[in-house]
Amino acid sequence: MMEMIGIPLGALLKLCYDLLENYGLALILFTLLTKVVLFPVSLWVHANGIKMVRIQAKINRLKIQYFGDEDRIADEQTKLYKEEKYNPFSGLVPIGVQLVLLIGLIQVIYHPLSYILGMDQSLSQAVVALAAQMGGIDAASGSAELLALNFVQHAGETAAFAALDGMDAAMLARMQNMHMGFLGFNLAGVPMTDGGVLLLVPILAGLASVVLSLSQNVLNPLQREQGKAGQMGSMAFSVGLSLVLGFMVPAGVGFYWVLSNLFTIVQQLVLNQVYKPQAHIDYAELEATKEELAKYQSVDKVGGKRNPQNVRREKADYKRFFSVLNKHIVFYSESNGFYKYFERTIQSLLESSNLTIHYVTSDPNDQIFKLAEKESRIKAYYIGPKKLITLFMKLEADVVVMTMSDLENYHYKRSYMKKDIEYVYMFHYPLSTHMVLHTGALDHYDTILCVGDFQFAEIRKQEELHNLPAKKLISCGYGQLEKLYDAYQQMPKVHRERPKVLIAPSWQEDNILDSCLTPMLDELLGKGMQIVVRPHPEYVKRYGPRMQEIVNRYQDYKGGDLEFELDFTSNTSIFDSDVVISDWSGTAYEFSFVTERPCVFIDTPPKINNPEYTKLGIEPLEFALRDQIGIRVDPKNMTGLAERIRNLLGDESRRSAIAGIRSRYIANFGRSGEVSAQYLLETIQEKIRSRKNA
């Protein structure tokens, strides 16, 4: 095979040598001519690389659509390649061509008598045999012709070679005059055995590979889209190959490798002009898909590396979840704290049916696992955020219930395996929908279990504005509020001489702690009240040093009427208060609806997740109820706050007013679990009937 490859390459190198009569210059011309002759192949590879980059955006979309489902991604990617007529193995062509050229060139350089001087086989063998006899060279060596040529050039007597059958004076003269040196390098020598200045050749070959790799990372459209690891891997392979070849084969091969790498840079510039990448690739779309895919891939990285035990547990639970067929209802909880919103619905389902509850959580310490140990009809599964993306895509069930908004808008999508799943959203706050939720947060749900009828108008208006199909809206109520109310009724009621004022801010920007806590405490301390500051847990989590600085600020205060509560394991202290001061925390409304006591609302800037909320023309309850449940205070003017609180507490009419507001806005108070469970059961039964009748 080497001889077959060597024949055309030898003829080309012989042509170059005959023209220039200089071995080094002949190699330069030879390298240039190979680039010219193979330019159509290079252009085809270049175009194919551009095609690959062009369809990479579509591949990224597939990876997003079927994230984590490697088998489905592979199938869809194969279909895409066929549609685009793209061969993924075409990228191997340049490597194959280079290897063929290297193999052929090694053959040619090792056999200068046969290829460059054009001796027939019998004469070249005779020259080698005579050189072995006279000079002791190894006739069986792969470099025998090089050794024989070197012997003839340095032999004092050449009469014996002139007498060989087929040898003429012209051929002998060509042998004697064929110098394989160039710029001080013996291109016939092997650096590993000859050493000396030839050791520079593999070093130069390695450096040329580095230069080529760095330039291709910028100029080559396909290589430019490789990740840093891929680019570094390609460079390491190229440099390693250059060093190995440069040391082990004649320096002429290393010289060719240096030239080939440098000419390839020029060739890439020409290719980019002949077939311009920017004319065929939508780089903006490509970048957008890369960023979106990166978000998916980074989902499980927040918080550091996971416990290996949880990784194994997730794998087992994932397999167990999909081993169960005909799941009727699935609940998904983002963390342990969300079970309380499902609790009354789940309890009612267990009491009124024989359904099995499949409960997926992304919290390995979710309380649901202990509950599942006691209740055999609750099947609990731990699935982390990243694996959850795949689970959602492959989900099969009749009904899925969640408190997580923005289905389809970010990482978590509706199932592509079962298109008729009914996705049901349950609120985890008792207020309006259109300011707190992001734009389009509920658009991809089929059913909303509403807190009260007031949410109907908001959701319907949103559907009208965005031309959305009407969802099923069920007025259920708010189970968490009922649970808090029941617990409060069991609490012993305490009469205090000094009213307890709880400061419970949100953690959003410009909250009470960051904007007006100091003037507030200046106005309240020493006024015959017990003041408790209870920050939002998320504030402490995110801004621990800032919270500690606030605590330290008052560590020398001796009044005895100020306390910072940083233990969030219990809500008792909240509902044991006489009045709550808040900005925009939902805790304030829960406090009032549970205790029927008033709140003081500080008018810091509200947190608006949907800047389009005003288009609905409906005032959010977060605004409307502030004056009805309590009083509003300007954060820049705390004057007289203590007196205003005393007046508020002395107004007994507030209690009945708050109870009336609760009755007006919170549906089915005390029965939300029954109402929501009844709807879910009827939905599941209807789906079962439809399948039987199909």
ABEGO torsion letter per residue (X at the ends): XAAAAAAAAAAAAAAAAAAAGBAAAAAAAAAAAAAAAAAAAAAAAAAAAAAAAAAAAAAAAAAAAABGBAAAAAAAAAAAAAAAGBBAAAAAAAAAAAAAAAAAAAAAAABAAAAAAGBBAAAAAAAAAAAAAAAGBBAABAAAAAAAAAAAAABABAAAAAABBGBBAAAAAAAAABBABBGGBBAABBAAAAEEAAAAAAAAAAAAAAAAAAAAAAABAAAAABBAAAAAAAAAAAAAAAAAAAAABBAAAAAAAAAAAAAAAAAAAAAAAABBAAAABBAAAAAAAAAAAAAAAAAAABGEBBBAAAAAAAAAAAAAAAABBGBABBBBBABAAAAAAAAAAAAAAAAABABBBBBBBABAABAAAAAAAABAABBBBBBBAAAAAAAAAABBBABBBBABBGBGABABBBBAABAABBBBBBBABABBAAAABBBGAAAABABBBBABAAAAAAAAAAAAAAGBBBBBBBBAEBAAAAAAAAAAAABBBBBBABBBBBBBBBABBGBAAAAAAAAAAAAABGAGBBBBBBBBAAAAAAAAAAAAAAAAAAAABAAGABBBBABAABAAAAAABABBBBAABAAAAAAAAAAGBBBBBBBBBBBBABAAAAAAGBBBAAAAAAAAABBBBBAABABGAAAAAAAAAABAAAAAAAAAAAAAABBGBGAAAAAAAAAAAAAAAAAAAAAAAX
